Amino acid sequence: ILQSFLQKKHTDVFVKIFNKDGDLEVRWPTPKDNPLVSVVIATAAKDPAILSQCIKGLLSNTDYPNLEFVFVLNNLFVTSARSYLRKLADDDARIKILEFEGLFNYSKIHNFAIPQTKGKYIIMLNDDVEITQKDWVSRLLGFCTRSEIGIAGVKLLYPDKTLQHAGVTVGLWGAADHPFKRLPESFSGPNKKLELHHNLSAVTAACMMFRREVFDEVLGFEEKLSVAFNDVDFCLRVHDAGYYNVLVPSVTLIHHESLSRGYDKVNPAKRRRHLDEIQFLRTRWSQYVVDDPYYNPNLNLSSLDATLSEQPRLKQAWTKESDSSSFKEFVIKV
């Protein structure tokens, strides 16, 4: 019935039952002309083995037929890895290498690189993401061809198969974070949220797809956010422009981000920068920090496991916390 209804406007749409409970998955078709998709990978090759694994998945474990791969190197790039990439580019015309000079700034790097790509559709991909399913590009593309969709994101797992990313909630810990992080892969979330395609305020740029016209419309990434929250800010500006951002959990990849990484280990300058970026996000997007429209207002903003709060979210207020040992910059003040 659902397929018949959808096919009145989208003749190639396909609906299937994807689990034993009878839940439905809508598979949106990709354009028959297979438009070019540009995959942008900014890398410093801190772990050449992980980078090589990412590249192997892109070249041999991706079935979409029309791709270009744009690697953005900076002046900290490892010489051996640079040679490795240049040899790949010599052997594969789909690979393009760009050089970004200057201090690391994630937003500037992508504002520099994306205008130099050729695809109508852009994928931003971290160099430590492992491609584990061949149809990942096609599944994302099916969503991004829809005019109402701004950004499509994926479910990411740590190598130990616990959840790393299943969407971003604005307001967690006073800024933004990934709910359900480090819970088992089998965790389906409230009302099976982590199994079903659904709208969100934001997704991570570790792996996201969008149309070039959407990037141009919101003028790219905010360069004042050099490391943290630039993807959240980008998603919120896309959302405010009238588009939906969607999580596509049927695309599940491995993200080799360190499980032990913590803010308590960063140097004072990085800590100051991180606090400044938190304040920037809270100031520009205060309405989302107080009340993310895609996160139940009865859930706690100081927990990642979707526990109930003692008070509705609109009665929660955030203040700075000086506990540098745990480096949780914000706590709920009741």
C-alpha positions in Angstrom: 0.0 0.0 0.0 2.8 2.4 0.9 4.7 1.6 -2.2 1.6 2.2 -4.4 1.0 5.6 -2.7 4.6 6.7 -3.1 4.8 5.6 -6.7 2.1 8.1 -7.7 4.9 10.7 -7.6 8.1 8.5 -7.5 7.6 5.7 -10.0 10.8 3.9 -9.2 10.5 3.9 -5.4 10.7 0.5 -3.7 9.3 -0.4 -0.3 10.5 -3.6 1.5 10.0 -5.3 4.9 13.5 -5.3 6.5 13.0 -7.0 9.8 11.0 -9.7 11.6 8.7 -7.1 13.1 7.4 -6.0 9.7 9.0 -2.6 9.7 9.3 -1.0 6.3 12.2 0.6 4.5 11.7 3.0 1.6 14.5 2.7 -1.0 14.6 5.9 -3.1 15.9 5.4 -6.6 19.1 6.9 -8.0 19.0 8.9 -11.2 19.4 6.6 -14.3 22.1 8.8 -15.7 24.4 8.1 -12.6 25.4 11.7 -11.9 29.0 12.3 -10.8 29.5 12.1 -7.0 32.6 13.7 -5.5 34.1 12.2 -2.4 36.2 14.7 -0.5 38.8 13.3 2.0 40.9 15.7 4.0 43.8 13.8 5.5 47.1 14.3 7.4 47.8 10.5 7.2 48.4 10.2 10.9 47.8 6.5 10.5 48.8 5.4 6.9 47.4 1.9 7.5 43.9 3.3 8.3 44.1 5.7 5.3 45.0 2.8 3.1 42.0 0.8 4.4 39.7 3.7 3.7 41.1 4.0 0.1 40.7 0.3 -0.5 37.1 0.4 0.5 36.5 3.4 -1.8 38.1 1.9 -4.8 37.2 -1.8 -4.5 34.2 -1.9 -2.1 31.9 0.8 -3.6 29.6 -0.2 -6.5 28.4 3.3 -7.6 29.8 3.7 -11.1 30.5 7.5 -11.4 32.8 8.8 -8.6 35.7 11.1 -8.2 37.9 11.1 -5.1 39.5 14.3 -4.0 42.2 14.0 -1.4 43.1 17.3 0.4 46.7 17.2 1.8 48.1 19.8 4.1 51.7 20.8 5.0 51.8 18.3 7.8 51.2 15.4 5.5 53.5 12.3 5.8 55.9 12.1 2.9 55.5 8.4 2.3 51.7 8.6 2.3 51.9 11.5 -0.1 53.9 9.3 -2.5 51.4 6.5 -2.1 48.5 8.8 -3.0 50.3 10.3 -6.0 51.0 6.8 -7.4 47.3 6.0 -7.0 46.4 9.2 -8.8 48.7 8.3 -11.7 47.0 4.9 -12.0 43.4 6.0 -11.5 41.9 9.0 -13.3 39.1 9.3 -10.7 41.6 10.4 -8.0 42.5 14.1 -7.7 45.0 15.6 -5.1 44.7 19.1 -3.7 47.3 20.9 -1.5 46.1 23.1 1.4 48.7 25.3 3.0 48.4 26.8 6.4 47.2 25.9 9.9 44.6 23.2 10.2 41.1 24.5 9.9 38.5 21.9 8.9 36.0 24.5 7.6 38.6 26.3 5.5 39.9 23.1 4.0 36.5 22.0 2.8 35.6 25.5 1.6 38.8 25.4 -0.4 38.3 21.9 -1.8 34.6 21.5 -2.5 34.4 24.3 -5.2 37.2 22.4 -7.0 35.2 19.2 -7.3 33.1 18.4 -10.3 30.2 16.4 -8.9 26.6 17.6 -8.5 26.6 15.6 -5.2 29.3 15.8 -2.5 30.3 13.3 0.1 32.5 14.4 3.0 34.4 11.5 4.4 37.0 11.1 7.2 40.1 9.2 6.2 39.5 6.8 9.1 36.2 5.5 7.9 36.1 1.9 6.7 33.7 1.2 3.8 31.8 -2.0 4.7 28.9 -2.1 2.2 29.1 -1.7 -1.5 25.8 0.3 -2.0 26.5 3.0 0.5 26.8 5.8 -2.1 23.6 4.7 -3.9 21.6 4.6 -0.7 22.6 8.1 0.3 22.2 9.4 -3.2 18.6 8.2 -3.3 17.8 10.6 -0.5 19.8 13.5 -1.7 18.1 13.5 -5.1 15.0 14.6 -3.3 14.7 18.4 -3.4 13.5 18.6 0.2 16.5 16.8 1.6 19.5 18.9 2.6 22.0 16.4 4.1 22.1 12.6 4.5 24.2 11.0 7.2 25.1 7.5 8.1 25.3 5.2 11.2 28.9 4.8 12.3 30.3 2.1 14.5 33.6 1.9 16.5 35.8 -1.1 15.5 34.4 -3.0 18.5 30.9 -2.6 17.0 29.6 -0.2 19.5 27.8 2.9 18.3 29.9 6.0 17.5 27.3 8.1 15.6 23.6 7.7 15.0 22.9 11.4 14.6 23.7 14.5 16.5 21.5 16.1 19.3 22.0 19.8 19.8 22.1 20.7 23.5 23.7 17.5 24.8 26.4 18.5 27.4 25.5 22.2 26.7 26.6 22.1 23.1 26.1 19.0 20.9 27.0 15.3 21.0 26.0 11.9 19.6 23.3 10.2 21.7 23.6 6.5 22.3 27.4 6.6 21.8 29.2 3.4 22.8 26.0 1.4 23.3 25.9 -2.0 21.5 25.3 -2.1 17.7 22.2 -4.1 18.4 20.6 -1.2 20.4 17.7 0.0 18.4 16.9 3.1 20.4 13.5 4.5 21.5 10.8 3.3 19.1 13.5 1.6 17.0 14.9 5.0 16.1 18.3 3.7 15.2 16.9 1.2 12.7 14.6 3.6 10.8 15.4 6.5 8.5 14.5 9.7 10.3 15.0 13.5 10.4 17.6 15.2 12.6 18.9 18.6 13.3 22.4 17.5 12.4 24.7 14.6 11.4 28.4 14.2 11.5 30.7 15.3 8.6 32.7 12.1 9.2 30.4 10.8 6.5 27.7 13.0 4.9 26.3 13.7 1.5 24.7 16.9 0.1 24.0 18.6 -3.2 26.5 21.2 -4.4 23.6 23.7 -4.6 22.8 23.3 -0.9 26.5 23.9 0.0 26.5 27.0 -2.2 23.2 28.3 -0.8 24.4 28.4 2.8 27.9 29.6 1.8 29.8 26.6 2.9 31.3 26.0 6.3 31.8 28.5 9.1 35.5 29.2 9.2 35.4 30.5 12.8 34.8 26.9 13.8 38.1 25.4 12.9 37.8 22.0 14.6 34.6 21.4 16.5 30.9 21.8 15.7 31.5 23.1 12.1 29.4 20.2 10.8 26.6 20.9 13.4 26.6 24.6 12.4 26.5 23.6 8.7 23.6 21.3 9.2 21.6 23.8 11.2 22.1 26.5 8.6 20.9 24.0 6.0 17.9 23.1 8.2 17.1 26.8 8.6 17.2 27.2 4.9 14.2 24.9 4.7 15.7 21.5 4.1 15.4 18.3 6.0 18.5 16.5 7.3 18.2 12.8 7.5 20.0 9.8 9.1 20.2 6.7 6.9 21.0 3.9 9.4 20.7 1.3 6.6 24.2 2.7 5.7 26.5 1.5 8.5 30.2 2.0 8.3 33.2 1.6 10.7 34.8 4.7 12.1 38.3 4.2 13.5 38.1 7.1 15.9 39.9 6.5 19.2 37.7 5.2 22.0 40.2 6.6 24.5 40.4 10.1 23.1 39.3 12.7 25.7 39.4 16.4 26.3 41.3 16.0 29.5 44.4 15.2 27.4 44.5 18.3 25.2 46.8 21.2 25.8 45.6 24.5 27.2 45.4 26.3 23.8 43.3 23.5 22.4 41.1 23.6 25.5 40.6 27.3 25.1 39.8 26.9 21.4 37.3 24.2 22.2 35.5 26.3 24.9 35.4 29.2 22.4 33.8 27.0 19.8 31.2 25.7 22.3 30.3 29.3 23.2 30.0 30.2 19.5 27.6 27.3 18.9 25.6 28.2 22.0 25.3 31.8 21.0 24.4 31.3 17.3 22.1 28.4 17.9 20.7 29.0 21.4 17.2 28.0 20.4 18.5 24.5 19.3 20.7 24.1 22.4 17.7 24.7 24.6 15.3 22.7 22.5 16.4 20.5 19.7 13.1 19.8 17.8 14.2 16.2 16.9 15.0 15.2 20.5 12.2 14.4 23.0 12.0 17.3 25.5 11.6 14.9 28.4 15.0 13.4 27.8 18.1 14.3 29.8 20.7 16.5 28.1 23.5 15.4 30.4 23.3 11.7 29.4 23.9 9.9 26.1 21.6 7.0 26.7 18.2 8.8 26.4 17.3 8.7 30.1 14.3 10.7 31.3 15.0 14.1 32.8 13.6 15.3 36.1 12.4 18.5 34.5 11.3 19.3 30.9 14.1 20.6 28.8 12.7 24.2 28.6 13.3 24.5 32.4 16.9 23.4 32.1 19.6 26.1 32.0 23.3 25.7 31.1 26.2 27.2 33.0 30.0 26.9 32.8 31.6 24.2 34.9 35.2 24.6 36.1 35.9 21.0 36.6 39.0 20.7 34.4 39.8 17.1 35.5 36.7 15.7 33.7 36.5 18.6 31.3 32.7 18.5 31.1 32.4 22.2 30.4 28.6 22.4 31.1 26.3 20.9 33.6 22.5 21.2 34.1 21.7 23.8 36.7 18.3 23.1 38.2 
